């Protein structure tokens, strides 16, 4: 019981650090996914799989998602 009382502050800090790491990892993965999707979109345009209008529509959606994600960053 005494040991739990003494180690409680460290356990709490460890839990907080794990939560921060988890969220940072998730955010980085989302950012990398959006960047990859943007590159794939450009490749599809270059290969002629998309016309310019469809490329611009999808590109604006991805850029808006990237901008929204950057706004959420502190």
CORTAMO-V569109 format. One record per residue. RES is the residue in one small letter. D_CENTER is the distance of its C-alpha to the mean C-alpha in Angstrom with 2 decimals. Layout:
BEGIN
res=RES d_center=D_CENTER
res=RES d_center=D_CENTER
END
This chain:
BEGIN
res=x d_center=41.03
res=x d_center=41.46
res=x d_center=38.98
res=x d_center=36.32
res=x d_center=37.07
res=x d_center=36.83
res=x d_center=33.53
res=x d_center=31.79
res=x d_center=30.29
res=x d_center=28.81
res=x d_center=27.42
res=x d_center=25.79
res=x d_center=24.21
res=x d_center=23.05
res=x d_center=21.45
res=x d_center=19.62
res=x d_center=18.43
res=x d_center=17.17
res=x d_center=15.25
res=x d_center=13.62
res=x d_center=12.81
res=x d_center=11.41
res=x d_center=9.02
res=x d_center=8.03
res=x d_center=7.69
res=x d_center=5.63
res=x d_center=3.03
res=x d_center=4.12
res=x d_center=4.56
res=x d_center=2.57
res=x d_center=3.59
res=x d_center=6.41
res=x d_center=7.16
res=x d_center=7.74
res=x d_center=9.67
res=x d_center=11.52
res=x d_center=12.47
res=x d_center=13.78
res=x d_center=15.81
res=x d_center=17.14
res=x d_center=18.19
res=x d_center=20.06
res=x d_center=21.70
res=x d_center=22.87
res=x d_center=24.41
res=x d_center=26.07
res=x d_center=27.49
res=x d_center=28.88
res=x d_center=27.02
res=x d_center=25.91
res=x d_center=28.04
res=x d_center=27.07
res=x d_center=26.79
res=x d_center=24.38
res=x d_center=22.26
res=x d_center=22.22
res=x d_center=21.37
res=x d_center=18.33
res=x d_center=17.29
res=x d_center=17.61
res=x d_center=15.44
res=x d_center=12.55
res=x d_center=13.29
res=x d_center=13.50
res=x d_center=10.06
res=x d_center=8.79
res=x d_center=11.44
res=x d_center=10.70
res=x d_center=7.22
res=x d_center=9.29
res=x d_center=12.02
res=x d_center=10.39
res=x d_center=10.10
res=x d_center=13.54
END
